[in-house]
Amino acid sequence: MNTVSHPLASTQPSGAACLSLPSTGNTPDPIQLHADAHNALSMAVFYLRQPAANVPGARRKAAQALAALRGLSLSMEG
């Protein structure tokens, strides 16, 4: 019987997006957060434009973009 192990599948609930912050306690770079959001949204659009649209992948990328934008908003407040 062949089984495939997915170690990352059990680390986060489905649809959960997390923003990894530096362990030093420094605020994340706003330019990097903006770039992360832009890249994630670009990938989401790419997934949706494929002939067989990858909706779950696009949903994950959109969640990553929202997490980056949330981090950007928090870094601009403080």
N, C-alpha and C positions, 0 to 999 in steps of 0.2 A: 504494500500500500504506500503510495507516494503522498507525502504531506508537505505542504509548503509553509514555512514559518514566516510570519509577518511581524517582526519585532516592533515596528513603529505603529502597527495597527492598534495595539493595545495600550499605547502610551497616552493617547488623547481620544476623547469621545468624538464621534462623527460630527463634523461641522464646527468643531471648536477651533478657534484661531488664537494663537498666543503670540505675544511679542516678547522676544527674548531680549532682556535688558542686560547691559554690561554688569558683571558681578562687582565692579568697583564702586557702584553707586553713582557714577557720573551720568549725566543726562545724555541720551542718544543724540547723534548728530542729525539735525533737522534735514540737511541735504540728503543724507543717506536714507532717512525715513521717506522723504519725498520720492527718491529714486526707487525704493522698495515698493511703494504704492503704485508708481507708474509702471514698473515692470510687472507686478502682479496683475494689474488690470489689462495690460497688453497681452499677457499670457491667457487671461480669461477670454478675451475677445478672440484670440487665436484658436483656442479650444472650441469656441462656439461657431467659428467660421469653417471648421472642417466638415467634409461631407457627412461623416458620422459624428455629430456634435457630441463632445465630451462634457455633458452638463455637470456631472459630479466634480470633474476637474475644474471647470469654470467656477463652480460654487466655492470650492476650496480656495482658489486664487482670489476670488472676490472677497472672501473672509480675510485672507492675508492682507489684501489692500486696505480693508477697513481697519484692521489692527494697526497697520503702519500709519494710517491717517489719524487714528486715535492717539497713537504715540506722538505724532507730530503735533497734534493739538495740545497734548499734555506738556510737551517740551516747550511750546510757545507760551503757555500760561506761567510756568515757573521759571 
